């Protein structure tokens, strides 16, 4: 039996053996570069997974920090009480005036921390603060995710050692 080149049985066997030897010697086995492609794909996947883990952890940490700053800002705001009423002993209430009360204290605290936020609720006994910031990614920026927005809120309640003024004290 002959192949299309006109080489019969034994010749085909010799040609096939010669091709195998040539492939082994020259390294041309039809898969040239296949390992490089595999390594490139796996390496890219590993970098993305590491980036996702790293930046997710960083985002969580930034969220915890934002919560802490929001709570601290609310505590700063709750300290602004109506001094006149407290001195007279008639009541102890939070000052919710935007210029001199809790909102002003919150704005001062957040600006010193380099954050933006505001008082979302203020009444006689409670101050609620919302903080906004962003987490800038480290590795996910490679695929176009540059930052994560973060919002946090904190609440502080006014607690005094004495809930009602005692006017009978000496």
C-alpha atoms as one frame of an Amber mdcrd trajectory, in Angstrom:
protein
   0.000   0.000   0.000   1.369   3.388  -1.001   0.665   6.811   0.392   0.070
   9.847  -1.762   3.818  10.483  -2.165   4.299   7.046  -3.559   6.124   5.623
  -0.551   5.133   2.103   0.382   4.957   0.217   3.763   8.564   0.122   4.949
   9.279   3.581   3.548   6.321   4.999   5.433   7.617   3.488   8.641  11.070
   4.968   8.097   9.594   8.408   7.265   7.397   8.314  10.353  10.404   7.369
  12.532  12.479  10.140  10.988   9.728  12.694  11.709   9.520  11.535  15.341
  13.278  11.792  15.781  13.313  15.246  14.139  10.505  16.431  16.444  12.307
  15.136  19.514  15.608  16.702  18.509  14.175  20.060  17.402  11.395  20.171
  20.018   8.745  20.680  17.329   6.033  18.404  18.673   3.004  20.495  17.637
   2.529  21.866  21.162   5.192  24.486  20.992   4.175  27.406  23.230   1.262
  25.548  24.820   2.908  25.602  28.247   3.622  29.329  27.959  -0.029  30.027
  27.171  -1.135  27.853  30.097   1.213  29.670  32.492   0.044  33.074  31.248
  -3.625  32.205  31.729  -3.076  30.697  35.192  -0.859  33.615  36.272  -3.479
  36.155  35.177  -6.183  34.263  37.061  -4.033  34.085  40.189  -3.319  37.837
  40.078  -7.071  38.544  39.785  -7.906  36.246  42.712  -5.158  37.777  44.870
  -6.346  41.262  43.885  -9.929  40.391  44.756  -8.921  39.046  48.175  -6.568
  41.960  48.910  -8.943  44.703  47.820 -11.990  43.081  49.442 -10.118  42.978
  52.738  -9.059  46.592  52.290 -12.636  47.622  51.542 -13.872  45.866  54.690
 -11.176  47.554  56.761 -12.081  50.957  55.296 -15.749  50.284  56.116 -14.892
  49.498  59.745 -12.815  52.693  59.954 -15.693  54.722  58.484 -18.066  53.226
  61.094 -15.654  54.191  63.858 -15.330  57.753  62.544 -19.128  58.062  62.248
 -19.579  56.911  65.850 -16.865  59.280  67.074 -18.433  62.180  65.170 -21.819
  61.387  66.727 -20.166  61.368  70.174 -18.588  64.754  69.423 -22.007  66.087
  68.449 -23.820  64.698  71.486 -21.494  66.665  73.767 -22.985  69.934  72.557
 -25.808  70.396  75.019 -27.966  73.446  75.738 -25.783  74.898  78.467 -28.291
  77.441  79.813 -30.912  74.807  80.612 -28.320  72.426  82.041 -26.879  75.099
  84.366 -30.334  76.099  85.576 -31.176  72.435  86.110 -34.325  72.522  84.011
 -33.229  69.991  81.370 -30.277  68.374  79.713 -30.776  68.326  75.939 -28.641
  68.237  72.808 -28.180  71.552  71.020 -29.242  70.887  67.421 -28.505  74.403
  66.139 -26.527  74.118  62.888 -24.086  76.913  63.744 -23.322  76.233  67.402
 -24.687  72.785  68.170 -24.169  69.145  67.237 -24.010  69.641  63.434 -21.154
  72.127  63.868 -19.240  69.747  66.169 -19.741  66.863  63.739 -18.553  68.935
  60.759 -15.444  70.037  62.699 -14.590  66.492  63.731 -15.067  65.030  60.245
 -13.099  67.798  58.510 -10.188  67.244  60.926 -10.317  63.542  60.012 -10.410
  64.346  56.275 -13.855  62.841  55.736 -17.193  64.104  54.500 -20.434  63.541
  56.311 -23.387  65.159  57.986 -25.887  64.900  60.799 -28.883  63.009  59.443
 -30.928  63.232  62.631 -30.672  65.362  65.743 -33.129  65.577  68.635 -32.989
  66.265  72.366 -31.270  62.946  73.192 -29.841  61.443  69.974 -27.455  62.391
  67.169 -27.156  60.276  64.001 -24.220  60.877  61.626 -23.573  59.578  58.103
 -20.021  59.437  56.704 -19.048  58.962  53.042 -15.622  57.989  51.766 -13.999
  55.815  49.096 -11.509  52.970  49.160  -8.936  53.147  46.361  -8.137  49.646
  45.102  -4.593  48.313  44.896  -4.744  45.492  42.308  -8.282  45.575  40.925
  -7.453  48.860  39.196  -5.720  46.636  36.623  -9.155  45.536  35.380 -10.754
  48.970  35.725 -12.149  48.874  39.281 -10.450  51.935  40.770 -12.426  52.472
  43.967 -15.285  51.324  46.171 -17.714  53.871  47.672 -18.224  53.515  51.416
 -21.067  54.876  53.531 -21.285  54.445  57.273 -23.487  55.765  60.024 -23.072
  56.219  63.739 -25.457  57.023  66.542 -24.874  58.535  69.948 -27.464  58.886
  72.699 -27.328  61.373  75.517 -27.062  59.621  78.854 -26.727  61.492  82.105
 -26.185  60.189  85.581 -29.453  61.801  86.529 -32.345  61.712  84.106 -34.438
  64.408  85.855 -32.940  67.477  87.457 -33.033  67.415  91.238 -33.777  70.952
  92.369 -33.553  70.049  96.034 -29.755  69.704  96.095 -27.924  72.189  98.334
